[in-house]
Amino acid sequence: MSAVELAAGVTGSLGSIGYGLSAIGPGIGVGIVFGNGTQALARQPEAAGLIRANQILGFAFCEALALIGIVMPFVFGQ
């Protein structure tokens, strides 16, 4: 069975499959943001305010990608 035949046999909401795949990227991004932020705080505790502000900004951008992934199946009507 070829990949095209297998994909043609998939039924149900392809939007939910797409969202599941699109949630991988922001999940990795959030892990990188907070992992590196924790390392930066351990190395320079006196810069905690600036580092924390940048962490929150990076987290917001990563989560915005996840929200776009939720909305796109509804926009395209699948």
C-alpha positions in Angstrom: 0.0 0.0 0.0 1.5 3.3 -1.0 1.6 6.4 1.1 -1.0 8.1 -1.2 -3.5 5.3 -0.7 -2.9 5.3 3.0 -3.4 9.1 3.2 -6.6 8.8 1.1 -8.0 6.2 3.6 -7.7 8.6 6.6 -11.1 9.8 7.7 -12.1 12.2 10.4 -10.9 15.7 11.2 -7.5 16.3 9.6 -7.4 19.6 11.4 -7.0 17.8 14.7 -4.1 15.8 13.3 -2.6 19.0 11.9 -2.9 20.7 15.3 -1.2 17.8 17.0 1.7 18.1 14.6 1.8 21.9 14.9 1.9 21.7 18.8 5.3 20.0 18.6 7.2 23.1 17.6 5.9 25.4 20.3 6.4 22.7 22.9 10.0 22.4 22.0 10.3 26.2 21.8 8.9 26.6 25.4 11.4 24.0 26.7 14.3 25.8 25.0 13.2 29.2 26.3 12.8 28.1 29.9 15.9 25.8 29.9 18.2 28.6 28.6 16.5 31.1 30.9 17.2 28.9 33.9 20.8 28.6 32.9 21.1 32.3 32.4 19.6 33.0 35.9 22.1 30.5 37.4 25.0 32.3 35.8 24.0 35.9 36.4 21.5 36.2 39.2 21.8 40.0 39.2 20.2 40.2 35.8 17.1 38.3 36.9 14.6 41.0 35.9 15.8 41.3 32.4 16.1 37.6 31.9 12.7 36.9 33.3 11.1 39.6 31.0 12.8 38.0 28.0 11.6 34.6 29.1 8.0 35.7 29.3 8.3 37.4 25.9 9.7 34.2 24.3 7.0 32.1 26.0 4.3 34.4 24.6 5.7 34.1 21.1 5.9 30.3 21.3 2.3 30.0 22.6 1.1 32.4 19.9 2.3 29.8 17.4 0.2 27.1 19.2 -2.9 29.3 19.1 -2.5 29.9 15.4 -2.3 26.2 15.0 -5.6 25.8 16.8 -7.3 28.4 14.7 -6.1 27.4 11.2 -8.3 24.3 10.9 -11.4 26.4 11.6 -10.3 29.1 9.2 -9.9 26.7 6.3 -13.0 24.8 7.3 -11.8 21.2 7.8 
